[in-house]
Amino acid sequence: MLVLSRKIGEVVTIGNAITITILGNDRGIIRLGIEAPRDIPVHRKEVYDKIIEMNRQAAQTNISAFKKALVGLDITIPTADNSQQTDSLILTTDKKQK
């Protein structure tokens, strides 16, 4: 682990595309500004751990049970009539939310 000391306003770079700027230190809470390309996910550790756990659970879920759980959501569930693969889901994200 690399350990650095930085003052407010100073920057740390990671590779050519990521910069971390020290924005403030108030009562022991450090504020960081992180600039990274959109294709590089940036999460707090507790959020990242939750994503990993949800992915692990999803990988173990029976597809039929998963389809039943999604009833009522804005998705298309392929059937034998509209898809050659019946164990797949199409999530639609282009519709406007109400």
Order of alpha helices (4+ residues) and beta strands (2+ residues): beta-beta-beta-alpha-alpha-beta-beta
